[in-house]
Amino acid sequence: MAKLPRRAVLRGAAAATAAAATTASAPAVAGDRHAGGREPTTKQPITTTVPHGQEQYFDPYYNVVRGRVPASYHPWVSNRQDRVLLYTRTAGPRHAHLGPALAAGLNPPLTPAHVLQNAVVKWLGEVGVGVDWTEDVTQLPGIGSTYKAVIFGSTSRDTLWKHGTAVQPAAAVNTTTGAHLDAGKTALRQYVRAGGGFVGIHNAIGGTEYNWPYYEGLSGGTQYYDHGALQAGTVVTLAQDSSTVGLPPTWDFKDEWYNWLPFPTRVKFLLAVDESSLATKSATHPGHGKFHPISWCQYYDGGRSWVTALGHDSAAWTDGSGYVGQAFFKKHIVNGILSAMGNLPFCS
């Protein structure tokens, strides 16, 4: 039998993985309306933790319904606007494409060094979407927010903690005050639960909120472990999706190619990297062999979540830079955000 080309082998492995995931999460009754279908458009009373028909999509570890289950979506906010919030706060390593830390408040001044922020504002403006930006944890959307999506762009470490607040300098903890130092976590969770869209870009799933299980689940039930050198690689387009429209079956790009642990689950895999095209993987993690995903989507706890590990280099965020694959990367980012907003079909 003729030997299949490497690309066919990789895409075949992706298809097998996706098929296995679909089988594992398939409803017990054929034709169950929660197996796919459409997102609901009206609010339904909450009478149980797991709505009827969604039992097999309940994840007991993260205590949420998650996966490819449109019926789990919560249409609880009827007046959402074509506007998103871009959040880029770092509480650890800071990527060069973020520029210097931003001042407090909403929409502080940007400089040319704020490459990612400027790109997101420009790219979404080109498709009629407004962008607010902040690194102030008190500005995160919560219950009733009219933002269609919140974008975490290369955030790091405990980005949702309100650092530097002296509740009682002489004591590590003072439970007698009204201080709420992790209010950002509450806001994000309540925003997602009301049907908000979440977008995680690059380091947002590469070292953010390591020790908060809810966020790990929101990222696909996974966390970054390590990566090899910034290097060229071949991206494989795995699935038809709003965020992969116009992408070729394979395309060249340059990135850090994150490794995962745990491996992402219950998601729709969108892009992978062909590990045979990489010069190095890492010094520790063995890599993922024939199936190394780098973008995926899922419904999570009533909201939508779309994430990608791509976007390390500033030139990837710069139109006309000549960066290999830049136009495809831009298309993937913009359409991924639009799908998380609900402006394009999501994770269908």
Beta strands, then each sheet from edge to edge (+ up, - down):
strand 1: 58-59
strand 2: 64-67
strand 3: 81-87
strand 4: 130-134
strand 5: 147-153
strand 6: 197-201
strand 7: 231-237
strand 8: 250-255
strand 9: 268-274
strand 10: 293-300
strand 11: 303-308
sheet 1: 1+ 2- 10+ 9- 7+ 8-
sheet 2: 1+ 2- 10+ 11- 6- 5- 3- 4-
end
